[in-house]
Amino acid sequence: MRGEFPDFRLGTELATSFTATLTERRGDPVERIPTPHRLMDWLVVSGLPVESCTDAQLERARDLRESIHAAATAAADGEDLPAGAVHVINECSARGQAAAVLTPERKRLWQLGTPPGVDDALRVIAADAVAIISGERSGRLALCASPTCRAAFFDTSQSRTRKWCEMNTCGNRYKKARYNDNHRKHPTPGSGA
């Protein structure tokens, strides 16, 4: 089975998008892949459909997610990468049968094993993490400016000054709070404030 390497929106990559399956890490964390079936759903949306997933594979996926987040956070902060996180990323990158293949149209596709398994999908995610964290891709690892989020993201904007993991979540919350704060401090005439 072939799955095209996911083409995410500008500024996101597969590995950092995977870390976003746990949100509000410093607030009230929200687990987006609570069951094996939800992991399979996420993989389908990401262009990496698998035929099945066990509880053990879900735990391995979560370990990879947290290892990518730890390594990306350290890289964004200019710190040494945690050895345990590097070990998990490398272990997942070496598992499975997924392989990058080139098409005549100069596209990279991922050839997953037969049948396509979770280890194949995790190998693709781990390979993306290696490319991002090692600096092979043009962009900048950054952490969301939201104090309750602090998600790692890959900034590919032209200026490399993006502040939010997602503008339509964390960025909008910040803008709304700032707007409300300004209106409390400087109410408009007739607003009843």
N, C-alpha and C positions, 0 to 999 in steps of 0.2 A: 504494500500500500504506500502511496506517495502522499506526502502532505507538504504543501508549499510553506516555506519558512514564513511565519506570520509577518504581515505588513501592518504594524500598528500605526496609530496616529502619530503625527510629528511629536517627537520628544519622549516617546515611550519605547521600550524594548521588552522583549519577551522576559528576560530574567528579572528586571525590576518590576514589570507588570505582575509577575508571579508573586513577588514579595508583597504586593498590594492585596493579596488574598487574606491578609490579616491587617485590618485598618485600625486607626485610633490607638496605636501601640502605647501611647503615653496617657491615654484617657481611659475610656471604657472599651477595651479591645473587642472588635467584631470579627469573628472567624467566618470567612466566606467559603471555605471548603470544609464543612463540618463532617461530611460523610464521603465515603468512596464515590458514590454517585455524583456528588457535587464536584469532586475533583475531575471526574470523567467529563462532566459538562464544561468545566473551565478549559480542559484540554481540547475539546471539540471546537469551542469558540476560538481557541488559539491556533487552530489548524493542525492539531496533533491528536486526532481521534484514536482512542484505544478501545479494545474489546471488553475489558473487564478491569476491576480494581479491587484489591483486598484491603482490609484494615491495616495490615502491615505495610502495604505499598503507600497507603495514605500517610502513615507515620513517616515513612522514608521521604515522601514528598514534602511534608512539613519540616522535616530536618533539613532538607535541601533549601527550602524557602528561608528558614531562619539563618542558615549558614550564608546564603547569598546576602541577606539583609545585614548580617554582622560584618561580612567582608566589604560590602559596598559602603556601609557606614564608616568603617575604618578608613577605607580609601578616600571617601569624601572629606573626612577630617584630617587626612594626611598622616594617619597613624599606621603602625604595622598591622598586617592582616592577622586575625586570630588563627593560630595553627589548626585548631579543631575545625573551624569553618572551611579553611583551605582543604583539609583532608576530606570532608564530606563532599565538597564541590568536585574535587578530583575523582573521588570514588564514583560519584554519579556520572561524571563525564566518561569514565571508562566502562561503565555498565551498558547493557543493552546492545542492540544491533543497528541503531540508527546511523546513517551515513549521509554526508552531504554529497549531492550529485549535481552536475552541471548540465543544463539544457542547451540545445542549439541556439536558444534565444538569450543566452548568457545569464540565465537565472539560476540561483542556487535553490534546489529543492532538497527536502529531507526524505530519504528513503527509510521508512520504518521497517522493523522486522516483520516476519510473518509467523503468527498473527502479531499485529502491532500491540506492544505492551507498555505498561507504565514505565518500565526501565528505559525503553526507547525514548519516550517523551521526556523523562527526566534527564537523559543524556543530552538532548537538544537544548533544554533549559540551562543545564550546567555549562555546555559549550558556549552559549550566549553569555553567561555570567563571566566565564574566563575571558572572552573577547572584550567585554565592557570593562571589567576590573583591571585587566592587564594594560588597558589603554590602546588596544588595537583599533578601536572605533573612534571616529571623530566626534567628540562630545565631552561632556563634563559630568561626573557623578556629583550629585548634590543631595541635600536633605531638605525635605519640606519645611518651610518656615513656620508652619502651624505647630505650636507647642504640644498639642495633644496627638499630632500625627507623626511627624519626623520620619516619614517614609523616604526611602532612598529612591531617587529617580535619575534618569539619564537625560541631561539637558543637551539637546541638539539644536537649540535656537541659535540664530545667527550671532547674537550678542553673548550667549552663554550666561545669561543673568536671570534665568527663570527662578522663581522663588517657591512655587507651589507644585506639589506632585500632580494635582489636577486643578485647573482653574475653576471648573464647574462644581467642585466640592470645597476643598480647603481655601482656595482663592476667593470664591464667592462668599464663604462664611466670614472671612476676614473683611472683605469689602462691605458686607452687610453690617457687621459689628461696628466698623469705622463710621459708616453712614449714620447708624442709630446713635452712636456716641456723639457725633457732631450735631445731630438734631436735638439731643438732650441739652447740650451745652449752648446751642444757638437756635432756639425754637423760632419757627417762622411765625409772623403775626397771624392771629386767627386760628392757630393750630390747636389751641386749648392747652398748650403746655405751659 
